[in-house]
Amino acid sequence: MKKILFTLSGLVVLALIVAFFIPSVQKNQVFISNTLDNIVASTMKPASWIKWDSSVRVAWQKDSTSCNFRADAVHHVLLLNIPGKEIKVTQINYLLYQLEETKGSQHAVFIFSIVPFVGNGQSTSFHNARINYDQDSRLLYKILPFLKPGSFADETVSGLKSYLDDPARFYGIPIQFKNPADTIFLTQEKTVTSKQDIFKTLPYLFKELDSFALAHHQEPIGRKNISFEFLPGDTTKIVAGIHIKQPIEGDYLVKCKQLPGNQVLVSGVYEGAFRDRFAAYRAMEKYLYDHQLLTVSADFERYLSPLPVSDSSIIKIELIYPLRSSIAQ
């Protein structure tokens, strides 16, 4: 029995050794939760490589003067030279790319294509895509993939996917879909004609709303909400809102509004100076555009921190956009 087992073990080892020397082509498909245009931009712009490729980022952070990046728009070639390595990206056409890595005498190359995602019986979607790439390998690694060493192709595509799939990294803020926890609002609006008036008006509006709710035997719950509409000049229309548990009748100043309980919201979290929050608006608007999402009502800021008292106040907000449910789903 032992002799048989020994013989079989020897045959298995021999087969694996032979498999190591048999060339093979490994085909890979990687789903990317982002648009064709964003995949292309992240592949062909040096600034994007700094964000998603670990070797380029480390070299840049250590000594940016030792890095040499060159984008040739005429020949559609990107060259990234960092200490000890050169990466060359050639755009063969809009959907096909060749990537080369040279480290001393070692040279690695692979080609990937970008394919609009088609799945679950749906038509082609241009806000999701697949990256397909082939790489030379060994039959052994098809049989025992866990033995496969890291490769330039795998590491590059993995880094690109990780960056594009993560809204916090790609858009600059965490973004998620959600349903509203509190759906009933009391709102009051006021138009101001200078930026300083904003900081004086906000406490006044919320004080009025709290008093109105208490006068109708309702306890304000949850966070404070504000929608800003920027009009010509320095004029701003402010709509302040608080949550209550039960609908009540409003008056000529205070309105009672309600979101459907199944309303789909997309929200991004911003933390920083009040005056700089417009970067979060731009990020959210790009996210909506990239993912073909349509809103059904005005966006608003939900304050997770005290209200601002000046442009330099440090705030933390959720920037919320109510969506057409059918689109988000």
PyMOL commands that set and color helices and strands:
alter all, ss='L'
color gray80, all
select helices_A, chain A and resi 2-21+36-44+46-52+54-62+64-66+139-143+145-147+152-165+167-170+195-215+274-276+278-290+325-328
alter helices_A, ss='H'
color red, helices_A
select strands_A, chain A and resi 23-32+68-72+77-82+85-93+96-103+106-117+125-138+175-178+184-192+221-230+236-243+255-258+265-273+300-303+314-322
alter strands_A, ss='S'
color yellow, strands_A
deselect
rebuild
show_as cartoon
